[in-house]
Amino acid sequence: MLSKEIENLQTLQCKTVLTLFDFIQILLNFDGNFIPDFFFNKDFFELIAKCIMYPQVIGFDAKNLEITAMLPVIMGNLLQSIILKDPLSYLVKCELSIYVQKHKNDYIELDNITSDMNNFSKLKQYVRGLIFLKHHNVLNQLDNIKELIYQSEDKIAYIFKFLARECIGELVSADLKPLVKNYLEILMEFLLMHYESSITIKIIELIENDTMLGPDFKKIEYGIHFLNTFKCEIFKYILKDIEKTIEILNDVVERNPFLF
């Protein structure tokens, strides 16, 4: 009974937070100053940052799926309204920067993540938070986050390398647990959010890799294994600018006419 009461309390807390954010967003859309300045304090902006980067600590989790599904839309509307207000924009960006910087190096350390699954769900939500901020064009406005928005090619190459391991002198495809594969898919979704020619060239280069991965009874080319693992993310990315992709592919074929 106590467990059920805690669950109900958590649901009520989530509903209260959503109602509060929805109401404030409506007020922010008016020209008049309806909200007293003292309301916009560190605690308020910290709550916003938590709801974006770590919503599970507030109670937005699998136990509250219906309410949790509403969170991104409400947070997106609220964030856009705040960004338009100069003083508030600075304050929310400061708080978001603090939370974004917490794991800006950890989220790509795949060996550490898979060897210690304790932080797995936290890092998974962290990447979802990065996707949210990038989608709303806020991530690139934060301080000290160059590592997150640049060098996507290197990170993709690192993920590619993670897909294989050496076993008794030969390369074999890594055995990815469903949770790990799901994390890698979310990570690739983040890295492939915006189309860049350099990223497309890197992806094609990796797919070209014809090194054979074992074990013997199910040999597969390294590049094909990479494509099979992330086909949804890669094809969705390619379709962002199909004309540019075709142009790059034509250049590749000119260099290597026997590739396809």
TARAFEN-V152829 format. One record per pair of residues at least 4 apart in sequence whose ideal C-beta (glycine too) atoms are under 7 Angstrom apart, sorted by sequence separation. I is the first residue (numbers start at 1). J is the second residue. D is the distance in whole Angstrom. If there is no record, write none. Layout:
{{I J D} {I J D}}
This chain:
{{1 5 6} {2 6 6} {3 7 6} {4 8 6} {5 9 6} {6 10 6} {7 11 7} {8 12 6} {9 13 6} {10 14 7} {11 15 6} {12 16 6} {13 17 6} {14 18 6} {15 19 6} {16 20 6} {17 21 6} {18 22 6} {19 23 6} {20 24 6} {21 25 6} {22 26 7} {23 27 7} {24 28 6} {25 29 7} {30 34 6} {35 39 5} {40 44 6} {42 46 6} {43 47 6} {44 48 7} {45 49 6} {46 50 6} {47 51 6} {48 52 7} {49 53 6} {50 54 5} {51 55 5} {56 60 6} {60 64 6} {64 68 5} {65 69 6} {70 74 6} {71 75 6} {72 76 6} {73 77 7} {74 78 6} {75 79 6} {76 80 6} {77 81 6} {78 82 6} {79 83 6} {80 84 7} {85 89 6} {87 91 7} {88 92 6} {89 93 6} {90 94 6} {91 95 7} {92 96 6} {93 97 6} {95 99 7} {96 100 6} {97 101 6} {100 104 6} {103 107 5} {105 109 7} {109 113 6} {110 114 6} {111 115 6} {112 116 6} {119 123 5} {120 124 6} {121 125 6} {122 126 6} {123 127 7} {124 128 7} {125 129 6} {126 130 7} {127 131 7} {128 132 7} {129 133 6} {130 134 6} {131 135 6} {132 136 7} {138 142 7} {145 149 6} {146 150 5} {151 155 6} {152 156 6} {153 157 6} {154 158 6} {155 159 7} {156 160 6} {157 161 7} {158 162 7} {176 180 5} {177 181 7} {178 182 6} {179 183 7} {180 184 6} {181 185 6} {182 186 7} {183 187 6} {184 188 6} {185 189 6} {186 190 7} {187 191 6} {188 192 6} {197 201 6} {198 202 6} {199 203 6} {200 204 6} {201 205 6} {202 206 6} {203 207 6} {204 208 6} {220 224 6} {221 225 7} {222 226 7} {223 227 6} {224 228 6} {225 229 6} {226 230 7} {227 231 6} {230 234 5} {231 235 6} {232 236 6} {233 237 6} {234 238 6} {235 239 6} {238 242 7} {241 245 6} {242 246 6} {243 247 6} {244 248 6} {245 249 6} {246 250 6} {247 251 7} {248 252 7} {249 253 6} {250 254 6} {251 255 7} {252 256 6} {253 257 6} {39 44 6} {55 60 4} {56 61 5} {59 64 6} {133 138 5} {134 139 4} {166 171 6} {167 172 5} {176 181 4} {214 219 6} {220 225 5} {82 88 5} {83 89 5} {133 139 4} {139 145 7} {213 219 7} {253 259 6} {27 34 5} {50 57 6} {51 58 6} {60 67 7} {61 68 7} {82 89 6} {113 120 6} {164 171 5} {165 172 6} {192 199 7} {212 219 5} {213 220 5} {227 234 6} {238 245 5} {252 259 6} {253 260 6} {27 35 6} {50 58 6} {60 68 4} {164 172 7} {130 139 6} {139 148 7} {140 149 6} {164 173 6} {165 174 5} {212 221 6} {213 222 6} {82 92 5} {113 123 6} {139 149 6} {163 173 6} {164 174 6} {211 221 7} {24 35 7} {60 71 5} {163 174 6} {210 221 5} {211 222 4} {162 174 7} {213 225 6} {55 68 7} {209 222 4} {210 223 6} {209 223 4} {208 223 6} {55 71 6} {107 123 5} {207 223 4} {106 123 6} {206 223 6} {130 148 6} {107 126 6} {207 226 6} {51 71 6} {103 123 6} {107 127 6} {206 226 5} {207 227 5} {52 75 6} {103 126 5} {51 75 6} {159 184 6} {159 187 7} {159 188 7} {203 234 6} {17 51 7} {156 191 6} {155 191 6} {96 133 7} {152 191 5} {171 211 6} {173 213 5} {17 58 6} {104 145 6} {172 213 6} {192 233 6} {96 138 7} {100 142 6} {105 147 7} {171 213 5} {172 214 4} {188 230 5} {195 237 7} {101 144 6} {104 147 5} {156 199 7} {171 214 7} {172 215 6} {14 58 7} {48 92 6} {104 148 6} {170 214 5} {189 233 5} {204 248 7} {14 59 5} {97 142 4} {100 145 6} {153 198 6} {157 202 7} {185 230 7} {188 233 4} {192 237 4} {195 240 4} {200 245 6} {204 249 7} {13 59 5} {14 60 6} {45 91 5} {49 95 5} {53 99 4} {96 142 6} {97 143 5} {153 199 6} {156 202 6} {160 206 5} {195 241 5} {45 92 5} {48 95 7} {49 96 5} {53 100 7} {97 144 7} {108 155 6} {152 199 6} {156 203 7} {173 220 7} {197 244 6} {201 248 6} {40 88 6} {93 141 6} {185 233 6} {200 248 5} {204 252 6} {10 59 4} {18 67 7} {46 95 6} {93 142 6} {153 202 4} {157 206 7} {164 213 6} {195 244 7} {14 64 5} {45 95 4} {49 99 4} {108 158 7} {40 91 7} {197 248 6} {208 259 7} {15 67 6} {18 70 6} {22 74 6} {25 77 5} {29 81 6} {110 162 5} {173 225 5} {11 64 5} {14 67 5} {18 71 7} {21 74 5} {25 78 4} {28 81 4} {10 64 7} {21 75 7} {24 78 7} {28 82 7} {83 138 7} {7 63 6} {11 67 7} {18 74 6} {25 81 5} {80 136 7} {21 78 5} {28 85 7} {79 136 6} {128 186 7} {131 189 6} {164 222 6} {79 138 7} {120 179 7} {124 183 5} {127 186 5} {131 190 5} {134 193 5} {72 132 6} {76 136 6} {127 187 6} {130 190 6} {124 186 6} {131 193 7} {163 225 6} {127 190 5} {163 226 6} {114 180 6} {160 226 5} {163 229 6} {54 122 7} {56 125 6} {55 125 7} {54 125 6} {53 126 6} {53 129 4} {52 129 5} {52 132 6} {52 133 7}}
